[in-house]
Amino acid sequence: MSVPFKGNYIAGRFVRPSKGVELISEDPGDLLEPIGRMIVSADPVEEAVSRAAKAFPKWSAVPLEKRIARMRAFRHLLRQREKPLSHLVVREAGKPLSEATREVQRLGDKVEEMITLGLKLIRPFSVRVGRGVQGECRWRPLGVLVVIGPFNFPAHTPGSHFIPALLTGNTVVFKPSEYTPFVGQALAECMAAAGFPPGVFNLIQGGPEVGVRLVEHPGIAGVLFTGSTAAGQAIKEATLQQPQKCLALEMGGKNAALVLSDADLDLAAREIAVAAFSMAGQRCNATSRILLNRRVAKPFLSRFLELVDRIKVGY
């Protein structure tokens, strides 16, 4: 069943572009039946950034308790819509249902984590500047932040950016991966239903052209990106003449597991198999190297390869 395209979410409403190029969202497990089709364009970027900038002064002045209430409403909606959202993540990202369900649940957990733990990191604090002089450090919101999400964790990873951004008084323009646009649309629907004021959270669909237009826009105070190393480097190059912009770039990794001579080999084999092959290994924190003590190499590999041979491809 195809998912209807609602459009970009700007200033509190969904608006379909009048012109642009077609973007087709495909199910990696069933290429014969597209998940949905949409028209995307970089033209709405200007309005989205403008509306977010207009909403910023009022939103940053909203008492923290009220921002927390909106975010908990978002978490409640995620719980209500957990099953359909998880199935959508399965279809667009191509991951097993168990992994997709955990991702959606973790996104809801991230809300409370940011409220109870994250906000503690930005409490004002005093410092001794000099003899008889006491200073105070205070945190302030930056302004309009762009969140560019990845395809492999299309719900949790962008949420890890926009949840703390909104809680701390920033406004957001979110561009999902062009491979998982309908997960992004579903998140925007939850944000809309949670009652955030118009312009506080905005969604722009599209590919690299939209991303470049957002990153380079002079009205953007920061770029929060998760994706490939090449794309992250391109963002840095595109903003070289805008050193005032905050860049938070999470890119690829080459991660190793270390198995020593006294390791529990059954436990190590299970944990490394999961770490290496969940999400088909398409994760920045996937284990891609194993460093083995020679004394345990053969018995470990026997256990590990047996588990790998039993992995099944499918939903």
C-alpha positions as CSV (number, residue, x, y, z in Angstrom):
1,M,0.0,0.0,0.0
2,S,1.4,3.4,-1.0
3,V,1.8,6.2,1.5
4,P,0.1,9.5,0.4
5,F,2.5,12.5,0.1
6,K,1.3,15.5,2.2
7,G,4.0,17.9,1.2
8,N,6.6,20.0,3.1
9,Y,5.6,21.0,6.7
10,I,6.1,24.8,7.0
11,A,4.7,27.1,9.6
12,G,2.3,24.6,11.0
13,R,0.8,23.2,7.8
14,F,1.6,20.7,5.0
15,V,2.1,22.3,1.6
16,R,2.8,20.4,-1.6
17,P,5.2,22.0,-4.0
18,S,3.6,23.3,-7.2
19,K,6.6,22.2,-9.3
20,G,9.8,20.2,-8.9
21,V,11.2,16.7,-9.6
22,E,9.7,13.4,-8.7
23,L,11.2,11.4,-5.8
24,I,10.2,7.8,-5.4
25,S,10.6,6.0,-2.1
26,E,11.4,2.3,-2.7
27,D,11.1,-0.7,-0.4
28,P,14.6,-2.4,-0.5
29,G,12.8,-5.7,0.0
30,D,10.1,-5.2,-2.7
31,L,11.2,-3.0,-5.6
32,L,8.1,-3.7,-7.5
33,E,5.8,-1.7,-5.3
34,P,7.1,1.8,-4.4
35,I,6.2,3.1,-0.9
36,G,5.2,6.4,-2.3
37,R,5.9,9.3,-4.7
38,M,6.5,12.9,-4.0
39,I,7.4,16.2,-5.8
40,V,10.4,17.9,-4.2
41,S,12.0,21.3,-4.8
42,A,14.6,23.5,-3.2
43,D,12.3,26.6,-3.7
44,P,10.4,26.2,-0.3
45,V,13.7,26.4,1.6
46,E,13.6,30.2,1.8
47,E,10.1,30.2,3.3
48,A,10.9,27.4,5.8
49,V,14.0,29.2,7.1
50,S,12.1,32.6,7.2
51,R,9.2,31.1,9.2
52,A,11.6,29.3,11.5
53,A,13.5,32.6,12.1
54,K,10.2,34.4,12.8
55,A,9.2,31.8,15.3
56,F,12.5,31.7,17.1
57,P,12.1,34.8,19.4
58,K,8.8,33.7,20.8
59,W,9.7,30.0,21.1
60,S,13.0,30.8,22.9
61,A,11.1,33.0,25.4
62,V,8.6,30.2,26.2
63,P,9.2,28.8,29.7
64,L,11.1,25.6,29.8
65,E,8.2,23.8,31.5
66,K,6.0,24.5,28.5
67,R,8.6,23.4,26.0
68,I,8.9,20.1,28.0
69,A,5.1,19.7,27.9
70,R,5.1,19.9,24.1
71,M,7.9,17.4,23.8
72,R,6.2,15.0,26.2
73,A,3.1,15.3,24.0
74,F,5.3,14.3,21.0
75,R,6.6,11.3,23.0
76,H,3.0,10.2,23.8
77,L,2.1,10.4,20.1
78,L,5.1,8.2,19.2
79,R,3.8,5.6,21.7
80,Q,0.4,5.7,20.2
81,R,1.7,5.4,16.6
82,E,4.6,3.0,17.4
83,K,3.3,0.1,15.3
84,P,2.6,1.9,12.0
85,L,5.7,4.0,12.4
86,S,7.9,0.9,13.0
87,H,6.4,-0.8,9.9
88,L,7.2,2.3,7.9
89,V,10.8,2.3,9.1
90,V,11.0,-1.4,8.0
91,R,9.7,-0.6,4.5
92,E,11.8,2.5,3.9
93,A,15.1,1.7,5.7
94,G,15.0,-2.1,5.0
95,K,15.6,-3.3,8.5
96,P,13.9,-6.1,10.4
97,L,10.8,-5.3,12.4
98,S,12.5,-6.0,15.7
99,E,15.2,-3.4,15.0
100,A,12.7,-0.8,13.7
101,T,10.5,-1.2,16.7
102,R,13.5,-0.7,19.0
103,E,14.4,2.4,17.1
104,V,11.0,4.0,17.5
105,Q,10.9,3.1,21.2
106,R,14.4,4.6,21.7
107,L,13.2,7.8,20.0
108,G,10.5,8.1,22.7
109,D,13.0,7.3,25.4
110,K,15.3,10.0,24.0
111,V,12.7,12.7,25.0
112,E,12.8,11.7,28.7
113,E,16.6,11.3,28.6
114,M,17.0,14.8,27.3
115,I,14.6,16.2,29.9
116,T,16.1,14.4,32.9
117,L,19.8,14.2,31.9
118,G,20.5,16.4,28.9
119,L,19.1,19.6,30.4
120,K,21.4,19.2,33.4
121,L,24.4,19.8,31.1
122,I,23.3,23.4,30.3
123,R,22.5,24.7,33.8
124,P,24.2,28.1,34.5
125,F,27.3,27.8,36.6
126,S,29.7,30.2,38.3
127,V,33.4,30.4,37.8
128,R,36.1,32.3,39.6
129,V,37.5,34.8,37.1
130,G,40.1,36.4,39.4
131,R,40.6,37.6,42.9
132,G,37.3,38.9,44.2
133,V,35.7,38.4,40.8
134,Q,33.1,35.8,40.1
135,G,31.7,35.1,36.7
136,E,28.7,33.2,35.5
137,C,28.3,31.0,32.4
138,R,24.9,30.9,30.8
139,W,23.7,28.9,27.8
140,R,21.5,30.5,25.1
141,P,19.8,29.1,22.0
142,L,21.5,29.6,18.7
143,G,18.5,30.3,16.4
144,V,17.4,28.3,13.4
145,L,19.1,24.8,13.2
146,V,19.1,22.5,10.2
147,V,18.8,18.8,10.9
148,I,19.8,16.5,8.1
149,G,18.9,12.9,8.8
150,P,20.3,9.5,7.6
151,F,18.5,6.6,5.9
152,N,19.7,3.9,8.3
153,F,18.1,5.3,11.5
154,P,15.5,7.7,10.0
155,A,13.6,8.2,13.2
156,H,15.9,8.0,16.2
157,T,19.0,9.8,14.8
158,P,17.4,13.0,13.6
159,G,15.3,13.0,16.8
160,S,18.5,12.9,18.7
161,H,19.2,16.3,17.1
162,F,15.9,18.1,17.0
163,I,14.6,17.0,20.5
164,P,17.4,18.8,22.4
165,A,17.4,21.6,19.9
166,L,13.7,22.3,20.5
167,L,13.9,21.8,24.3
168,T,16.6,24.5,24.5
169,G,14.6,27.1,22.6
170,N,15.9,26.7,19.0
171,T,13.7,26.3,16.0
172,V,14.3,23.5,13.4
173,V,14.2,22.8,9.7
174,F,14.4,19.1,9.2
175,K,15.4,17.4,5.9
176,P,15.1,13.6,6.0
177,S,17.2,11.4,3.8
178,E,15.7,11.1,0.3
179,Y,15.7,7.4,0.9
180,T,13.4,7.6,3.9
181,P,11.2,10.6,3.2
182,F,7.9,9.2,4.5
183,V,9.4,8.4,7.9
184,G,10.3,12.1,8.0
185,Q,6.7,13.0,7.1
186,A,5.4,10.7,9.9
187,L,7.6,12.5,12.4
188,A,6.3,15.8,11.2
189,E,2.7,14.6,11.6
190,C,3.5,13.7,15.2
191,M,5.1,17.2,15.8
192,A,2.1,18.8,14.3
193,A,-0.3,16.8,16.5
194,A,1.8,17.6,19.6
195,G,0.9,21.3,19.3
196,F,4.2,23.0,18.6
197,P,3.6,26.6,17.5
198,P,3.8,27.3,13.7
199,G,7.4,27.7,12.5
200,V,9.0,26.0,15.4
201,F,9.4,22.7,13.6
202,N,9.5,22.5,9.8
203,L,10.1,19.7,7.3
204,I,11.6,20.1,3.8
205,Q,11.8,17.0,1.5
206,G,14.4,16.5,-1.1
207,G,17.9,15.4,-2.1
208,P,21.3,17.0,-2.2
209,E,20.1,20.2,-3.9
210,V,17.8,20.9,-1.0
211,G,20.5,20.0,1.5
212,V,23.0,22.4,-0.1
213,R,20.5,25.2,-0.2
214,L,19.7,24.7,3.5
215,V,23.4,24.4,4.6
216,E,24.5,27.5,2.8
217,H,21.5,29.7,3.8
218,P,22.8,32.7,5.8
219,G,19.8,32.5,8.1
220,I,20.9,29.1,9.5
221,A,22.8,29.2,12.8
222,G,23.8,25.6,12.9
223,V,23.8,22.3,10.9
224,L,23.3,19.0,12.6
225,F,24.1,16.2,10.2
226,T,24.4,12.4,10.3
227,G,25.5,10.6,7.1
228,S,28.5,9.8,4.9
229,T,32.0,11.2,5.3
230,A,31.8,12.7,1.8
231,A,28.6,14.6,2.5
232,G,30.0,15.8,5.9
233,Q,33.1,17.1,4.2
234,A,31.0,18.9,1.6
235,I,29.0,20.6,4.4
236,K,32.3,21.9,5.9
237,E,33.5,23.2,2.5
238,A,30.1,24.9,1.8
239,T,30.3,26.8,5.1
240,L,34.0,27.8,5.1
241,Q,32.9,31.4,4.6
242,Q,30.4,31.2,7.5
243,P,32.6,30.4,10.5
244,Q,29.9,31.5,12.9
245,K,27.8,28.4,12.0
246,C,27.7,25.6,14.5
247,L,28.5,22.3,12.8
248,A,27.7,18.9,14.4
249,L,28.8,16.2,11.9
250,E,28.4,12.5,12.7
251,M,29.9,10.4,10.0
252,G,31.4,7.0,9.3
253,G,33.6,4.9,11.6
254,K,35.9,1.9,11.4
255,N,35.1,0.1,14.7
256,A,37.0,-2.7,16.3
257,A,36.1,-5.4,18.9
258,L,38.9,-6.7,21.1
259,V,38.7,-10.3,22.3
260,L,41.3,-11.2,25.0
261,S,42.4,-14.5,26.3
262,D,40.0,-14.5,29.3
263,A,36.9,-13.6,27.3
264,D,33.6,-15.4,27.5
265,L,33.7,-16.6,23.9
266,D,30.0,-17.4,23.6
267,L,29.0,-14.0,24.8
268,A,31.7,-12.3,22.7
269,A,30.5,-14.1,19.5
270,R,26.9,-13.2,20.1
271,E,27.6,-9.5,20.9
272,I,29.9,-9.0,17.9
273,A,27.6,-10.8,15.5
274,V,24.8,-8.3,16.5
275,A,27.2,-5.4,16.4
276,A,28.5,-6.3,13.0
277,F,25.4,-7.3,11.1
278,S,22.4,-5.5,12.6
279,M,21.0,-3.0,10.1
280,A,22.9,-5.1,7.5
281,G,26.1,-3.5,8.9
282,Q,25.0,-0.1,7.5
283,R,25.8,1.8,10.7
284,C,28.5,4.2,11.6
285,N,29.1,2.2,14.8
286,A,29.0,-1.2,13.2
287,T,31.8,-3.6,14.2
288,S,33.9,-4.1,11.1
289,R,37.1,-5.4,12.6
290,I,37.8,-8.1,15.3
291,L,41.2,-8.1,17.1
292,L,41.8,-11.6,18.6
293,N,44.2,-13.0,21.0
294,R,45.9,-15.9,19.3
295,R,45.0,-18.3,22.1
296,V,41.3,-17.8,21.5
297,A,41.2,-17.1,17.8
298,K,40.1,-20.6,16.6
299,P,37.5,-21.3,19.2
300,F,36.1,-17.8,18.9
301,L,35.9,-18.0,15.1
302,S,34.1,-21.4,15.3
303,R,31.4,-19.9,17.5
304,F,31.2,-16.6,15.5
305,L,31.0,-18.1,12.0
306,E,28.3,-20.5,13.2
307,L,26.2,-17.6,14.3
308,V,26.8,-15.7,11.1
309,D,25.7,-18.7,9.0
310,R,22.4,-18.7,10.8
311,I,21.6,-15.0,10.1
312,K,18.5,-14.7,7.9
313,V,17.8,-11.9,5.4
314,G,14.2,-10.6,5.7
315,Y,11.7,-8.5,7.6
